[in-house]
């Protein structure tokens, strides 16, 4: 048997602002953007290179979901973006005004820094060893 996680749902306030952030600021690509019933959309984004798990943007509906936008992991790092060139990507993200909340460190597992997305979710940018 072979299994893999294909997508992770990410709660957003607005599809278009999230698409703009992830494509313009983080260089993700839109894999699919299908309009569904009642204003819903099936929006799938892939990081540069397109390998591995993708993001499924899910527009928050109702108070409970809206309270979780930007805090899906309770303040912990939620998503991990691997790169083949940490300093290239880090410098490009700094130029694009991505907010890094923890500066780069060399760890046992690689080089890592923590940044926020447009809603405040924390991400690790990692170049593994």
C-alpha positions as CSV (number, residue, x, y, z in Angstrom):
1,X,0.0,0.0,0.0
2,X,1.2,3.5,-0.8
3,X,-0.3,6.6,0.7
4,X,0.6,10.3,0.9
5,X,-1.0,13.5,2.1
6,X,-2.1,15.3,-1.0
7,X,-3.5,18.6,0.3
8,X,-3.7,20.6,3.5
9,X,-6.7,22.9,3.9
10,X,-5.7,26.4,4.9
11,X,-8.5,28.7,6.2
12,X,-8.4,32.2,4.5
13,X,-10.6,35.3,4.7
14,X,-10.7,35.8,0.9
15,X,-9.7,33.5,-2.0
16,X,-8.3,36.3,-4.2
17,X,-6.1,38.0,-1.6
18,X,-4.7,34.6,-0.5
19,X,-4.0,33.7,-4.2
20,X,-2.2,37.0,-4.7
21,X,-0.1,36.5,-1.5
22,X,1.0,33.0,-2.2
23,X,1.6,33.5,-5.9
24,X,3.3,36.9,-5.8
25,X,5.1,36.7,-2.4
26,X,5.9,33.0,-2.2
27,X,6.0,32.0,-5.9
28,X,3.4,29.3,-5.6
29,X,1.4,28.4,-8.7
30,X,-2.3,27.9,-9.0
31,X,-3.0,24.3,-9.8
32,X,-6.7,24.6,-9.9
33,X,-9.3,27.3,-9.3
34,X,-12.8,26.0,-9.8
35,X,-16.0,27.9,-8.9
36,X,-18.5,25.8,-6.9
37,X,-22.0,26.5,-5.6
38,X,-22.8,29.2,-3.1
39,X,-19.6,31.3,-3.7
40,X,-17.2,28.4,-2.8
41,X,-14.2,27.7,-4.8
42,X,-11.8,24.7,-5.1
43,X,-8.4,26.5,-5.1
44,X,-5.3,24.4,-5.0
45,X,-1.8,26.0,-4.8
46,X,1.6,24.3,-5.2
47,X,5.0,25.6,-4.1
48,X,7.7,26.3,-6.7
49,X,8.7,22.9,-8.2
50,X,5.2,21.5,-7.5
51,X,6.4,18.4,-5.6
52,X,4.7,17.1,-2.6
53,X,1.7,18.3,-0.7
54,X,-0.4,21.2,-2.0
55,X,-2.5,23.9,-0.2
56,X,-6.3,23.9,-0.6
57,X,-7.5,27.4,0.2
58,X,-10.7,27.2,2.3
59,X,-12.7,30.4,2.8
60,X,-13.7,30.6,6.4
61,X,-17.4,30.4,7.0
62,X,-19.0,31.3,10.3
63,X,-17.5,32.7,13.5
64,X,-15.7,29.5,14.6
65,X,-13.7,29.2,11.3
66,X,-13.1,32.9,11.1
67,X,-11.5,32.8,14.6
68,X,-9.1,30.2,13.3
69,X,-7.8,32.1,10.3
70,X,-4.2,32.8,11.0
71,X,-4.1,30.6,14.0
72,X,-4.7,27.1,12.8
73,X,-1.9,25.6,14.9
74,X,-2.5,27.6,18.1
75,X,0.5,29.8,17.6
76,X,3.0,27.0,16.6
77,X,4.6,26.6,13.3
78,X,1.9,25.2,11.0
79,X,3.5,24.6,7.7
80,X,7.0,23.7,6.5
81,X,8.4,25.0,3.2
82,X,11.5,23.1,2.1
83,X,13.9,24.7,-0.3
84,X,17.0,23.6,-2.2
85,X,18.6,27.0,-1.6
86,X,17.8,28.7,1.7
87,X,19.7,31.9,1.2
88,X,18.3,32.5,-2.3
89,X,14.7,32.1,-1.1
90,X,15.3,33.9,2.2
91,X,16.7,37.0,0.5
92,X,13.9,37.1,-2.1
93,X,11.3,36.8,0.7
94,X,13.0,39.6,2.7
95,X,12.9,41.8,-0.5
96,X,9.2,41.1,-0.8
97,X,8.7,42.2,2.8
98,X,7.8,38.8,4.2
99,X,7.8,39.1,8.0
100,X,10.3,36.8,9.6
101,X,9.6,36.3,13.3
102,X,12.7,34.1,13.8
103,X,15.9,34.8,12.0
104,X,17.9,32.1,10.2
105,X,19.6,29.4,12.3
106,X,21.8,26.4,11.5
107,X,20.1,23.5,13.2
108,X,21.0,19.8,13.3
109,X,18.5,19.2,10.5
110,X,19.4,22.2,8.3
111,X,19.0,25.9,8.0
112,X,15.7,27.3,9.1
113,X,13.9,30.6,9.7
114,X,10.2,31.2,10.7
115,X,8.0,33.6,8.8
116,X,4.3,34.6,8.8
117,X,1.9,34.4,5.9
118,X,-0.6,37.1,5.2
119,X,-2.9,36.0,8.1
120,X,-0.2,35.3,10.7
121,X,0.2,31.5,10.3
122,X,3.7,30.5,11.1
123,X,5.8,28.7,8.5
124,X,9.3,27.3,8.6
125,X,11.5,27.9,5.6
126,X,14.0,25.0,5.7
127,X,16.9,23.8,3.7
128,X,17.4,20.3,5.1
129,X,20.8,18.7,5.3
